[in-house]
Amino acid sequence: MTKTTYTLEMTSPDSLKKSDREVPGFSVQHVRQPYPELAKFMHTLVGHPWSWGGREEWGESEWTNFISKSGYEMGLASVNGAPAGYFELLKEEGDVQIVSMGLVPQFIGHGYGGALLTAAIDRAWALDAGKVWLRTCSQDHPHARDNYIARGFNVVKTTEGSANDPIPSFWDLNG
């Protein structure tokens, strides 16, 4: 089985097309003190249905090293107080990557994805990014790439590979 991986980028804050859909009860909080167990829990909770890979073998030290990187940030989404999703940002060399972003399955299909992505992009630009970029693939939610494009991202690279290939390095800005 093969998968298609897409690299998308936004090069100006003016390119952001904010979600204007009404999403009652939705909020996003910046996590000022992320900790390894929270990062692992959210990554597993949100990513499991889409077989997110690359972190299955991580122990506490790998999670600690990841969230301790200079430029790492996390945002947690909630709906009426219930955890609904999250995003991870990593600023390196002036650019900000949306490393992970997604919703808990119960909250998919209600307009929260556009609101969460808008919040992640707003935060990325607030970090004085040169550009904001991310990767997604054909194994992600069927509407994920469309959501990124609807918010103003452009596909800049497409690659084909085995569905079992490891995820490219999170810190490979040239990949």
Number of C-alpha atoms within 10 A of each C-alpha: 6 12 16 14 20 19 18 21 22 24 17 14 18 8 12 19 16 16 19 10 11 11 14 10 10 18 19 19 12 16 13 9 9 16 15 17 12 12 19 17 11 22 22 18 17 21 20 13 13 13 11 18 16 13 14 9 7 11 11 12 9 13 17 17 11 16 20 15 12 11 16 17 23 24 21 20 25 20 16 11 10 10 17 26 26 27 26 21 25 25 23 17 10 14 19 26 26 22 19 20 24 25 23 20 14 9 16 15 10 11 16 25 23 21 21 26 21 21 20 25 26 15 18 25 19 10 16 14 21 18 17 26 24 21 21 19 21 17 16 17 15 10 12 18 21 12 16 23 16 15 20 21 23 18 16 11 12 13 10 12 12 10 15 10 11 12 14 13 9 16 12 8 14 4 10
